[in-house]
Amino acid sequence: MRPLVLLLCTVLASVELEAQIIFQSDLESWTNGLPNGMVGTQTDLPTELIVEETELVHGGSKAMRLSLGQIDEKRLSTGPLSVEAGRLYDIRFWLLGKGRLRTSVFDGRAEASGFSPYNTAVIVNSNIEWQQVTQTVYVTNTTSSAEFIFAVEGTSSIAYLVMDDITISRSSLPDPIIATIAEIQTTTSPFEYSPLNFQFVRTNGIVTGVATNSYFIQDGSGPWNGIQVFYPPPATLAIGDSVTVMANVTEFAGYELPWERTLTQLIVVQQLLVHSSGHPEPAPVSLTAEQATEEQWEGVLVRIQDLECLNAPEPDNYEWGAANWQGNTLVDDLLYLYSPTVGNYYTITGIAHYDGVRKILLRSATDVEVGVGVEEFETPDVRVYPNPTSGIVTIELSDRREVTTFSLVDLNGREVSQQVLRNGKQTLDLRELATGFYTAFIRSDHINRSVHLVLAR
């Protein structure tokens, strides 16, 4: 699959706020062996490991050394600070040494014992070069006793971290709109635009698919509940991870030629929090290939039964067409490349997607079930002749009493002809179609059959 390159610059929807500093320390002032403004009530790091540093400093004459060794993760917190619900706060500081550190905020929220989700851990492995770190936390409870958390962990017997020049301020990012994926996706717009298009949002979901340049999340089984996050994922992100994403909503409509519809995406990710792993995926929704083309299923896990492979994956984009009497689709390799056998039948599970064409994205070999195909469980006999044909074809049904549908699908999975057969024997004129290979699907209450048909002149 050719890689997608985002050539879109998004302007944030809110006016940038001046950073309001709520805490600042150059760690020059210490009292009773501890830095002023630090070591709040949420600190469980032994205070004897907090040492005044006078040699390795970033600015001024002092810094804070944390002598970790192989200690499990422990918290060092600020003193009490005033914060507002619904606001983002940036934590900036300089770091040097050997160890791990991640940040959070304790704001007394009802869940998670009052703590916000932790940010991604920063791994430090240099005793020479200072590293500037900026992490963002979201506050959900207004309080004057919030404490910002530095969770540290030793990675070896000689592990230590030196911190200096800490600043905590209101973020310059706009405060995000808290929304479910369904609230982002559900639309009545004739252009199928998200009602939150161009907005900065914060949403949750379970990861259902991971590519090199994007990933998919879903927060329930049903329509409107899935979305693509078009932003490179961390190498450790996996299907089943429970995540919070803070990003911009956009409607993508193609690069060079405009698409007929748009694709709702989350882009310019400002924060990705992985809370836990190994969660079950939302149950895939059983649909026909035709139903899977509807806007409401975009980004959602779906399951389509008994699709016949119409062509081998094409060498330039590795898509292959699949169809049955209920519609057709393309199967794409964005997440996983599967090599089918032309003429075989498959039941596939995957993510409904749109990139100018509606298609299904497989995630692994387990998304593919090899089926018996409609030809192997037909009941009454059907004759289609001549085959190959120059365009005039006759269809004979052994049961002449039933209304039967006839549809013809080309190698690209497009339905090019559909007719109702009202007699036991009927002649069809297909001469207006291009020469080539087609699959004819013939179906009634008791007939369920496909026939490969060759049009030749």
DOFILUM-625790 format. One record per residue (C-alpha): x, y, z; residue in three letters. Coordinates in Angstrom, 1 decimal, decimal comma. Layout:
<atoms>
[atom [X Y Z] 'ALA']
...
</atoms>
This chain:
<atoms>
[atom [0,0 0,0 0,0] 'MET']
[atom [1,5 3,3 -1,0] 'ARG']
[atom [2,2 5,4 2,2] 'PRO']
[atom [-0,1 8,3 2,9] 'LEU']
[atom [1,7 11,6 3,6] 'VAL']
[atom [-0,3 14,3 5,4] 'LEU']
[atom [0,1 17,6 3,6] 'LEU']
[atom [-2,4 19,4 5,8] 'LEU']
[atom [-1,7 22,1 8,4] 'CYS']
[atom [-4,5 22,6 10,9] 'THR']
[atom [-5,2 25,8 12,7] 'VAL']
[atom [-6,4 25,2 16,3] 'LEU']
[atom [-9,9 26,3 16,8] 'ALA']
[atom [-9,4 28,4 19,9] 'SER']
[atom [-7,3 31,5 20,4] 'VAL']
[atom [-4,0 30,6 22,0] 'GLU']
[atom [-3,9 31,6 25,6] 'LEU']
[atom [-1,0 33,3 27,4] 'GLU']
[atom [0,7 30,7 29,6] 'ALA']
[atom [-0,4 31,3 33,2] 'GLN']
[atom [2,4 30,0 35,4] 'ILE']
[atom [1,2 28,4 38,6] 'ILE']
[atom [4,5 27,0 39,8] 'PHE']
[atom [8,1 27,8 39,1] 'GLN']
[atom [11,2 26,6 40,8] 'SER']
[atom [14,9 26,8 39,9] 'ASP']
[atom [15,6 24,5 42,9] 'LEU']
[atom [17,9 27,1 44,4] 'GLU']
[atom [16,0 27,2 47,8] 'SER']
[atom [16,1 24,3 50,2] 'TRP']
[atom [14,8 23,9 53,8] 'THR']
[atom [15,8 21,0 56,1] 'ASN']
[atom [17,4 19,2 53,2] 'GLY']
[atom [14,4 19,3 50,9] 'LEU']
[atom [13,6 21,7 48,0] 'PRO']
[atom [11,0 24,4 48,7] 'ASN']
[atom [7,7 23,9 47,0] 'GLY']
[atom [8,3 20,1 46,5] 'MET']
[atom [7,6 16,9 48,5] 'VAL']
[atom [3,8 17,3 48,8] 'GLY']
[atom [1,5 14,9 50,6] 'THR']
[atom [1,3 12,6 47,5] 'GLN']
[atom [5,1 11,9 47,7] 'THR']
[atom [6,0 8,3 48,5] 'ASP']
[atom [9,6 8,5 47,3] 'LEU']
[atom [11,8 8,2 50,4] 'PRO']
[atom [13,0 11,7 51,3] 'THR']
[atom [16,6 10,4 52,0] 'GLU']
[atom [16,9 9,8 48,2] 'LEU']
[atom [16,2 13,5 47,5] 'ILE']
[atom [19,6 15,2 47,5] 'VAL']
[atom [20,8 18,8 46,9] 'GLU']
[atom [23,0 18,8 43,7] 'GLU']
[atom [25,7 21,5 43,2] 'THR']
[atom [27,8 20,0 40,4] 'GLU']
[atom [25,4 18,8 37,7] 'LEU']
[atom [23,2 21,9 37,3] 'VAL']
[atom [21,2 23,3 34,4] 'HIS']
[atom [20,9 26,8 35,6] 'GLY']
[atom [22,0 28,6 38,8] 'GLY']
[atom [24,0 26,8 41,4] 'SER']
[atom [21,7 24,0 42,5] 'LYS']
[atom [19,5 21,2 41,2] 'ALA']
[atom [17,7 18,2 42,7] 'MET']
[atom [19,3 14,8 42,5] 'ARG']
[atom [17,1 11,7 43,0] 'LEU']
[atom [19,3 8,7 44,0] 'SER']
[atom [17,2 5,8 42,6] 'LEU']
[atom [19,1 2,6 42,2] 'GLY']
[atom [16,8 -0,2 41,3] 'GLN']
[atom [13,8 1,3 43,1] 'ILE']
[atom [10,3 0,6 41,8] 'ASP']
[atom [8,2 3,5 40,6] 'GLU']
[atom [7,7 6,1 43,3] 'LYS']
[atom [6,0 9,5 43,3] 'ARG']
[atom [7,6 12,9 44,0] 'LEU']
[atom [4,9 15,7 44,0] 'SER']
[atom [4,8 19,4 44,3] 'THR']
[atom [3,1 21,2 47,1] 'GLY']
[atom [-0,6 22,2 46,9] 'PRO']
[atom [-1,5 24,3 43,8] 'LEU']
[atom [-4,8 25,8 42,5] 'SER']
[atom [-6,2 24,3 39,3] 'VAL']
[atom [-9,4 24,5 37,3] 'GLU']
[atom [-11,5 21,6 35,9] 'ALA']
[atom [-11,5 21,3 32,1] 'GLY']
[atom [-8,0 22,9 31,8] 'ARG']
[atom [-4,8 21,6 30,4] 'LEU']
[atom [-1,5 22,2 32,2] 'TYR']
[atom [2,0 21,9 30,9] 'ASP']
[atom [4,8 20,5 33,0] 'ILE']
[atom [8,3 21,6 31,8] 'ARG']
[atom [11,6 20,7 33,3] 'PHE']
[atom [15,2 19,7 32,5] 'TRP']
[atom [16,4 16,2 33,2] 'LEU']
[atom [19,7 14,3 33,2] 'LEU']
[atom [20,9 10,9 34,5] 'GLY']
[atom [19,9 7,3 34,1] 'LYS']
[atom [16,3 6,3 34,8] 'GLY']
[atom [12,6 6,7 33,9] 'ARG']
[atom [10,1 9,5 34,7] 'LEU']
[atom [6,5 10,2 33,8] 'ARG']
[atom [4,1 12,8 35,0] 'THR']
[atom [0,5 13,1 36,3] 'SER']
[atom [-1,6 15,3 38,5] 'VAL']
[atom [-3,5 14,6 41,7] 'PHE']
[atom [-6,6 16,7 41,6] 'ASP']
[atom [-8,9 14,6 43,8] 'GLY']
[atom [-11,1 13,4 41,0] 'ARG']
[atom [-13,5 10,6 41,8] 'ALA']
[atom [-11,8 7,9 39,8] 'GLU']
[atom [-8,3 6,4 39,9] 'ALA']
[atom [-7,8 7,4 43,5] 'SER']
[atom [-7,7 11,1 42,5] 'GLY']
[atom [-4,9 10,9 39,9] 'PHE']
[atom [-5,0 11,7 36,2] 'SER']
[atom [-3,7 9,1 33,7] 'PRO']
[atom [0,1 9,0 33,6] 'TYR']
[atom [1,9 10,4 30,5] 'ASN']
[atom [4,3 8,2 28,5] 'THR']
[atom [7,5 7,5 30,4] 'ALA']
[atom [10,6 9,5 29,5] 'VAL']
[atom [13,7 7,3 29,5] 'ILE']
[atom [16,9 9,2 30,4] 'VAL']
[atom [20,4 7,7 29,7] 'ASN']
[atom [22,9 10,5 29,7] 'SER']
[atom [24,9 12,0 32,6] 'ASN']
[atom [26,3 14,8 30,3] 'ILE']
[atom [23,5 16,1 28,1] 'GLU']
[atom [20,4 17,8 29,6] 'TRP']
[atom [17,1 16,9 28,2] 'GLN']
[atom [14,1 19,3 28,2] 'GLN']
[atom [10,8 17,5 28,9] 'VAL']
[atom [7,3 18,9 28,4] 'THR']
[atom [4,3 16,9 29,3] 'GLN']
[atom [0,6 17,9 29,4] 'THR']
[atom [-2,0 16,8 32,0] 'VAL']
[atom [-5,8 17,4 32,0] 'TYR']
[atom [-7,5 18,5 35,2] 'VAL']
[atom [-11,1 17,3 35,9] 'THR']
[atom [-11,6 18,8 39,3] 'ASN']
[atom [-11,3 22,4 40,5] 'THR']
[atom [-9,2 22,5 43,7] 'THR']
[atom [-6,6 24,5 45,6] 'SER']
[atom [-4,8 21,4 46,7] 'SER']
[atom [-3,7 19,8 43,5] 'ALA']
[atom [-0,3 18,2 43,4] 'GLU']
[atom [1,7 17,6 40,2] 'PHE']
[atom [3,3 14,2 40,1] 'ILE']
[atom [6,8 13,2 39,0] 'PHE']
[atom [6,8 9,4 39,1] 'ALA']
[atom [10,4 8,1 39,0] 'VAL']
[atom [11,8 4,6 38,6] 'GLU']
[atom [15,4 3,3 38,8] 'GLY']
[atom [16,6 1,1 36,0] 'THR']
[atom [19,9 -0,2 37,4] 'SER']
[atom [21,9 -0,2 40,6] 'SER']
[atom [23,5 3,1 39,6] 'ILE']
[atom [20,3 4,8 38,4] 'ALA']
[atom [19,7 8,5 39,3] 'TYR']
[atom [18,0 11,5 37,9] 'LEU']
[atom [18,9 15,2 38,2] 'VAL']
[atom [16,0 17,7 37,8] 'MET']
[atom [16,2 21,4 37,4] 'ASP']
[atom [14,2 24,5 36,3] 'ASP']
[atom [10,7 23,2 36,8] 'ILE']
[atom [7,7 25,3 35,4] 'THR']
[atom [4,0 24,4 35,5] 'ILE']
[atom [1,6 26,6 33,6] 'SER']
[atom [-1,7 26,7 31,8] 'ARG']
[atom [-1,1 25,1 28,5] 'SER']
[atom [-1,1 27,2 25,3] 'SER']
[atom [-3,3 24,5 23,7] 'LEU']
[atom [-7,0 25,2 23,7] 'PRO']
[atom [-9,0 23,3 26,3] 'ASP']
[atom [-10,3 20,2 24,6] 'PRO']
[atom [-13,9 19,3 24,0] 'ILE']
[atom [-14,6 16,0 25,8] 'ILE']
[atom [-16,4 13,8 23,3] 'ALA']
[atom [-17,1 10,2 22,6] 'THR']
[atom [-16,1 8,8 19,2] 'ILE']
[atom [-19,8 8,6 18,3] 'ALA']
[atom [-20,2 12,3 19,1] 'GLU']
[atom [-17,3 13,0 16,7] 'ILE']
[atom [-18,6 10,7 13,9] 'GLN']
[atom [-22,4 11,0 13,9] 'THR']
[atom [-23,5 13,4 11,2] 'THR']
[atom [-26,5 14,5 9,4] 'THR']
[atom [-24,5 16,8 7,1] 'SER']
[atom [-25,1 16,3 3,4] 'PRO']
[atom [-21,3 16,5 3,0] 'PHE']
[atom [-21,0 13,9 5,9] 'GLU']
[atom [-18,8 16,3 7,9] 'TYR']
[atom [-18,3 15,7 11,6] 'SER']
[atom [-20,2 18,1 13,8] 'PRO']
[atom [-16,8 18,7 15,6] 'LEU']
[atom [-14,8 19,3 12,4] 'ASN']
[atom [-11,8 21,6 13,1] 'PHE']
[atom [-12,3 21,2 16,9] 'GLN']
[atom [-9,7 20,1 19,4] 'PHE']
[atom [-11,1 17,0 21,3] 'VAL']
[atom [-10,2 14,5 23,9] 'ARG']
[atom [-11,7 11,0 23,4] 'THR']
[atom [-11,2 7,4 24,6] 'ASN']
[atom [-11,3 4,0 22,9] 'GLY']
[atom [-9,8 0,6 22,4] 'ILE']
[atom [-7,1 0,2 19,7] 'VAL']
[atom [-8,5 -2,1 16,9] 'THR']
[atom [-5,8 -1,7 14,3] 'GLY']
[atom [-2,2 -0,3 14,0] 'VAL']
[atom [-0,4 0,8 10,8] 'ALA']
[atom [2,9 2,6 10,5] 'THR']
[atom [1,3 6,0 9,9] 'ASN']
[atom [-2,0 5,7 11,8] 'SER']
[atom [-4,1 3,6 14,1] 'TYR']
[atom [-7,8 3,0 14,7] 'PHE']
[atom [-9,8 3,2 18,0] 'ILE']
[atom [-13,3 2,2 18,8] 'GLN']
[atom [-15,4 2,7 22,0] 'ASP']
[atom [-18,3 0,3 21,4] 'GLY']
[atom [-19,8 -2,2 19,0] 'SER']
[atom [-22,2 -0,4 16,7] 'GLY']
[atom [-22,5 2,5 14,2] 'PRO']
[atom [-20,4 5,7 14,5] 'TRP']
[atom [-18,1 4,2 17,2] 'ASN']
[atom [-14,8 3,9 15,3] 'GLY']
[atom [-12,3 6,4 13,9] 'ILE']
[atom [-8,8 6,6 12,4] 'GLN']
[atom [-6,1 8,5 14,2] 'VAL']
[atom [-3,9 9,7 11,4] 'PHE']
[atom [-0,7 10,1 13,4] 'TYR']
[atom [2,3 7,8 13,7] 'PRO']
[atom [1,7 5,5 16,7] 'PRO']
[atom [4,4 4,6 19,3] 'PRO']
[atom [6,2 1,3 18,5] 'ALA']
[atom [4,6 -0,3 21,6] 'THR']
[atom [1,0 0,5 20,7] 'LEU']
[atom [-1,1 -2,7 20,2] 'ALA']
[atom [-4,6 -3,9 19,5] 'ILE']
[atom [-6,5 -4,1 22,8] 'GLY']
[atom [-4,8 -1,1 24,4] 'ASP']
[atom [-7,2 1,3 26,2] 'SER']
[atom [-6,2 4,8 25,2] 'VAL']
[atom [-7,1 8,5 25,5] 'THR']
[atom [-6,3 10,6 22,5] 'VAL']
[atom [-6,2 14,4 22,4] 'MET']
[atom [-6,2 15,7 18,8] 'ALA']
[atom [-7,8 17,7 16,1] 'ASN']
[atom [-10,8 16,6 14,1] 'VAL']
[atom [-10,6 16,9 10,4] 'THR']
[atom [-12,4 15,8 7,2] 'GLU']
[atom [-10,0 14,5 4,6] 'PHE']
[atom [-11,0 14,5 1,0] 'ALA']
[atom [-8,1 13,3 -1,1] 'GLY']
[atom [-4,8 14,7 -2,2] 'TYR']
[atom [-4,9 15,4 -5,9] 'GLU']
[atom [-8,5 14,6 -7,0] 'LEU']
[atom [-11,3 15,4 -4,5] 'PRO']
[atom [-13,1 12,3 -3,2] 'TRP']
[atom [-16,9 11,9 -3,5] 'GLU']
[atom [-17,1 11,8 0,3] 'ARG']
[atom [-14,7 12,7 3,2] 'THR']
[atom [-12,9 10,6 5,8] 'LEU']
[atom [-13,2 11,8 9,4] 'THR']
[atom [-9,9 11,6 11,2] 'GLN']
[atom [-8,1 12,7 14,3] 'LEU']
[atom [-4,8 14,4 13,4] 'ILE']
[atom [-2,0 16,4 15,1] 'VAL']
[atom [-2,1 14,3 18,2] 'VAL']
[atom [-1,1 16,4 21,3] 'GLN']
[atom [-1,4 13,5 23,8] 'GLN']
[atom [-1,8 9,8 23,6] 'LEU']
[atom [-2,3 8,0 27,0] 'LEU']
[atom [-2,2 4,2 27,1] 'VAL']
[atom [-4,0 3,2 30,3] 'HIS']
[atom [-3,9 -0,6 30,1] 'SER']
[atom [-3,5 -3,4 27,6] 'SER']
[atom [-5,1 -6,7 26,6] 'GLY']
[atom [-8,7 -5,5 26,5] 'HIS']
[atom [-11,2 -7,5 24,3] 'PRO']
[atom [-12,0 -5,8 21,0] 'GLU']
[atom [-15,5 -4,5 20,4] 'PRO']
[atom [-17,6 -7,2 18,7] 'ALA']
[atom [-17,6 -6,9 14,9] 'PRO']
[atom [-20,9 -6,1 13,4] 'VAL']
[atom [-22,2 -8,5 10,8] 'SER']
[atom [-23,1 -6,6 7,7] 'LEU']
[atom [-23,5 -7,2 4,0] 'THR']
[atom [-20,8 -5,7 1,7] 'ALA']
[atom [-23,4 -3,1 0,6] 'GLU']
[atom [-24,2 -2,1 4,2] 'GLN']
[atom [-20,5 -1,7 5,0] 'ALA']
[atom [-20,2 1,1 2,5] 'THR']
[atom [-22,5 3,3 4,7] 'GLU']
[atom [-20,9 6,3 6,5] 'GLU']
[atom [-21,9 5,1 9,9] 'GLN']
[atom [-19,6 2,1 9,7] 'TRP']
[atom [-16,4 4,1 8,9] 'GLU']
[atom [-13,7 3,0 11,3] 'GLY']
[atom [-15,8 0,3 12,8] 'VAL']
[atom [-15,0 -3,4 13,0] 'LEU']
[atom [-17,4 -5,3 10,7] 'VAL']
[atom [-17,8 -8,9 9,5] 'ARG']
[atom [-18,9 -9,9 6,0] 'ILE']
[atom [-19,7 -13,5 5,1] 'GLN']
[atom [-19,1 -15,6 2,0] 'ASP']
[atom [-17,2 -13,1 -0,3] 'LEU']
[atom [-15,7 -14,6 -3,4] 'GLU']
[atom [-12,2 -13,4 -4,3] 'CYS']
[atom [-12,4 -11,9 -7,8] 'LEU']
[atom [-8,8 -11,0 -8,4] 'ASN']
[atom [-5,3 -11,5 -7,0] 'ALA']
[atom [-3,9 -8,5 -5,1] 'PRO']
[atom [-2,8 -5,8 -7,6] 'GLU']
[atom [0,9 -5,2 -7,6] 'PRO']
[atom [0,7 -1,4 -7,2] 'ASP']
[atom [-1,7 -1,2 -4,2] 'ASN']
[atom [-2,3 -4,8 -3,1] 'TYR']
[atom [-6,0 -4,5 -3,1] 'GLU']
[atom [-8,3 -7,4 -4,1] 'TRP']
[atom [-11,9 -7,4 -5,1] 'GLY']
[atom [-14,5 -9,6 -3,3] 'ALA']
[atom [-18,2 -9,9 -3,9] 'ALA']
[atom [-21,3 -12,0 -3,4] 'ASN']
[atom [-25,0 -11,5 -4,2] 'TRP']
[atom [-25,3 -8,9 -1,5] 'GLN']
[atom [-22,7 -6,5 -2,8] 'GLY']
[atom [-19,0 -6,1 -3,3] 'ASN']
[atom [-16,0 -4,5 -1,6] 'THR']
[atom [-12,2 -4,1 -1,8] 'LEU']
[atom [-9,9 -5,7 0,7] 'VAL']
[atom [-6,8 -3,5 1,4] 'ASP']
[atom [-3,4 -4,2 2,9] 'ASP']
[atom [-3,0 -1,0 5,0] 'LEU']
[atom [-2,9 -3,0 8,2] 'LEU']
[atom [-2,1 -6,5 6,9] 'TYR']
[atom [-1,3 -8,2 3,6] 'LEU']
[atom [-3,3 -11,3 2,9] 'TYR']
[atom [-2,9 -13,3 -0,4] 'SER']
[atom [-6,2 -14,9 -1,3] 'PRO']
[atom [-6,9 -17,5 -4,0] 'THR']
[atom [-9,0 -16,3 -6,9] 'VAL']
[atom [-12,4 -18,0 -6,9] 'GLY']
[atom [-12,2 -19,0 -3,2] 'ASN']
[atom [-14,8 -17,8 -0,7] 'TYR']
[atom [-13,9 -16,0 2,5] 'TYR']
[atom [-15,7 -14,6 5,5] 'THR']
[atom [-13,7 -11,5 6,6] 'ILE']
[atom [-13,5 -9,4 9,7] 'THR']
[atom [-11,9 -6,0 9,4] 'GLY']
[atom [-12,2 -2,2 9,8] 'ILE']
[atom [-14,5 -0,4 7,3] 'ALA']
[atom [-12,4 2,3 5,7] 'HIS']
[atom [-12,6 5,0 3,0] 'TYR']
[atom [-9,8 6,4 1,0] 'ASP']
[atom [-11,8 7,5 -2,0] 'GLY']
[atom [-13,2 4,0 -2,3] 'VAL']
[atom [-15,0 2,0 0,5] 'ARG']
[atom [-13,0 -1,0 1,6] 'LYS']
[atom [-12,2 -3,4 4,4] 'ILE']
[atom [-8,9 -3,5 6,3] 'LEU']
[atom [-7,8 -6,9 7,6] 'LEU']
[atom [-5,6 -6,9 10,7] 'ARG']
[atom [-4,2 -10,4 10,8] 'SER']
[atom [-4,7 -13,9 9,3] 'ALA']
[atom [-7,3 -14,6 12,0] 'THR']
[atom [-9,5 -12,0 10,3] 'ASP']
[atom [-9,9 -14,4 7,4] 'VAL']
[atom [-12,1 -17,6 7,4] 'GLU']
[atom [-12,0 -19,7 4,3] 'VAL']
[atom [-15,5 -20,7 3,3] 'GLY']
[atom [-17,1 -23,3 1,1] 'VAL']
[atom [-18,6 -20,7 -1,3] 'GLY']
[atom [-22,0 -20,4 -2,7] 'VAL']
[atom [-21,5 -22,9 -5,5] 'GLU']
[atom [-20,9 -25,7 -3,0] 'GLU']
[atom [-24,3 -25,3 -1,2] 'PHE']
[atom [-26,6 -24,6 -4,1] 'GLU']
[atom [-29,9 -26,5 -4,2] 'THR']
[atom [-31,7 -26,3 -7,6] 'PRO']
[atom [-29,7 -26,5 -10,8] 'ASP']
[atom [-28,8 -23,4 -12,7] 'VAL']
[atom [-27,5 -23,4 -16,3] 'ARG']
[atom [-25,7 -20,4 -17,8] 'VAL']
[atom [-24,7 -20,7 -21,5] 'TYR']
[atom [-22,9 -20,1 -23,7] 'PRO']
[atom [-19,8 -19,5 -21,6] 'ASN']
[atom [-17,6 -17,9 -22,9] 'PRO']
[atom [-20,2 -15,7 -24,5] 'THR']
[atom [-20,2 -12,8 -27,0] 'SER']
[atom [-22,8 -11,0 -24,9] 'GLY']
[atom [-26,0 -13,0 -25,3] 'ILE']
[atom [-26,4 -15,4 -22,4] 'VAL']
[atom [-29,2 -17,7 -21,5] 'THR']
[atom [-30,1 -18,7 -17,9] 'ILE']
[atom [-32,2 -21,8 -17,1] 'GLU']
[atom [-33,6 -22,4 -13,7] 'LEU']
[atom [-35,0 -25,8 -12,7] 'SER']
[atom [-37,5 -24,2 -10,5] 'ASP']
[atom [-39,6 -21,8 -12,7] 'ARG']
[atom [-41,9 -20,6 -9,9] 'ARG']
[atom [-39,5 -18,3 -8,0] 'GLU']
[atom [-38,5 -14,7 -8,6] 'VAL']
[atom [-34,7 -14,8 -8,9] 'THR']
[atom [-32,2 -12,0 -9,0] 'THR']
[atom [-29,2 -11,9 -11,4] 'PHE']
[atom [-26,2 -9,6 -10,7] 'SER']
[atom [-22,9 -9,4 -12,5] 'LEU']
[atom [-19,7 -8,2 -10,8] 'VAL']
[atom [-16,4 -7,3 -12,6] 'ASP']
[atom [-12,9 -8,0 -11,4] 'LEU']
[atom [-12,8 -4,7 -9,5] 'ASN']
[atom [-15,8 -5,7 -7,4] 'GLY']
[atom [-18,2 -3,3 -9,1] 'ARG']
[atom [-21,7 -4,4 -9,9] 'GLU']
[atom [-22,2 -3,7 -13,6] 'VAL']
[atom [-25,6 -5,3 -14,1] 'SER']
[atom [-28,6 -6,4 -12,0] 'GLN']
[atom [-31,8 -7,9 -13,3] 'GLN']
[atom [-34,8 -9,8 -12,1] 'VAL']
[atom [-35,4 -13,2 -13,7] 'LEU']
[atom [-39,1 -13,9 -13,8] 'ARG']
[atom [-39,1 -17,0 -16,0] 'ASN']
[atom [-37,4 -20,4 -15,8] 'GLY']
[atom [-35,5 -19,6 -18,9] 'LYS']
[atom [-34,4 -16,2 -19,9] 'GLN']
[atom [-32,0 -14,6 -22,3] 'THR']
[atom [-30,0 -11,5 -21,3] 'LEU']
[atom [-28,2 -9,1 -23,5] 'ASP']
[atom [-24,8 -8,1 -22,0] 'LEU']
[atom [-23,1 -6,8 -25,2] 'ARG']
[atom [-22,7 -3,3 -23,9] 'GLU']
[atom [-20,3 -4,6 -21,3] 'LEU']
[atom [-16,5 -4,7 -21,9] 'ALA']
[atom [-14,9 -8,0 -22,6] 'THR']
[atom [-13,3 -9,8 -19,7] 'GLY']
[atom [-14,0 -12,0 -16,7] 'PHE']
[atom [-17,1 -11,5 -14,5] 'TYR']
[atom [-18,9 -13,3 -11,7] 'THR']
[atom [-22,6 -13,8 -12,0] 'ALA']
[atom [-24,6 -14,2 -8,8] 'PHE']
[atom [-28,0 -15,9 -9,0] 'ILE']
[atom [-30,2 -15,9 -6,0] 'ARG']
[atom [-33,7 -16,7 -4,8] 'SER']
[atom [-35,2 -18,2 -1,7] 'ASP']
[atom [-33,9 -21,6 -2,8] 'HIS']
[atom [-31,0 -20,8 -5,2] 'ILE']
[atom [-27,7 -19,4 -4,0] 'ASN']
[atom [-25,1 -19,7 -6,8] 'ARG']
[atom [-22,2 -17,9 -8,4] 'SER']
[atom [-20,9 -18,6 -11,9] 'VAL']
[atom [-17,7 -17,3 -13,5] 'HIS']
[atom [-18,7 -15,8 -16,9] 'LEU']
[atom [-16,3 -14,8 -19,7] 'VAL']
[atom [-17,3 -12,1 -22,2] 'LEU']
[atom [-15,4 -12,5 -25,4] 'ALA']
[atom [-15,9 -10,9 -28,9] 'ARG']
</atoms>
